């Protein structure tokens, strides 16, 4: 027969076990609540980041009219190019991040393939803040024909293109339309790092 002391000890052990189990269950519930709270906070942060990314990736354009700032720049093929060389014909300046940004160079490559620019007498001049060696290495690798104009930041600043992309001190991915008289008619910044050449041509043709 089980003694009263043994019964009490068994009851005490059972009660202690129950208390431990209750404490463990409570801790598990708290961990679950914290986990859900953490997931909720993470989802909120992700939502905010995505929203910011969507907002900042939206293109911005302006049709403010002004006399285009003059410039003379060395080119990656060793020549020198001045904006004045193109007086009498429309020019599109293509400011971009340059070396290391394959999408920037491929953008120029796709423009080269679009014969409509040449048919309309529109010259596209890509401008980067690189050395000839830096940009030529990527041009050769990606098969881009057009030489790139090499800016020290002065021309990019004059056209208000710095910090419009992912890097504060570099141009983003922007286009500036200059008419035959040397007037800036339009500029567009494209943080998504791409503008279909046909869409670029439509923007240009609509303003000439």
HELIX and SHEET records of a PDB file:
HELIX    1   1 UNK A    4  UNK A   56  1                                  53    
HELIX    2   2 UNK A   83  UNK A   86  5                                   4    
HELIX    3   3 UNK A  102  UNK A  113  1                                  12    
HELIX    4   4 UNK A  115  UNK A  119  1                                   5    
HELIX    5   5 UNK A  132  UNK A  142  1                                  11    
HELIX    6   6 UNK A  154  UNK A  158  1                                   5    
HELIX    7   7 UNK A  197  UNK A  205  1                                   9    
SHEET    1   A 3 UNK A  60  UNK A  62  0                                        
SHEET    2   A 3 UNK A 183  UNK A 189 -1                                        
SHEET    3   A 3 UNK A  66  UNK A  67 -1                                        
SHEET    1   B 8 UNK A  60  UNK A  62  0                                        
SHEET    2   B 8 UNK A 183  UNK A 189 -1                                        
SHEET    3   B 8 UNK A 173  UNK A 178 -1                                        
SHEET    4   B 8 UNK A  91  UNK A  96 -1                                        
SHEET    5   B 8 UNK A 123  UNK A 128  1                                        
SHEET    6   B 8 UNK A 149  UNK A 150  1                                        
SHEET    7   B 8 UNK A  72  UNK A  75 -1                                        
SHEET    8   B 8 UNK A  80  UNK A  82 -1                                        
END                                                                             
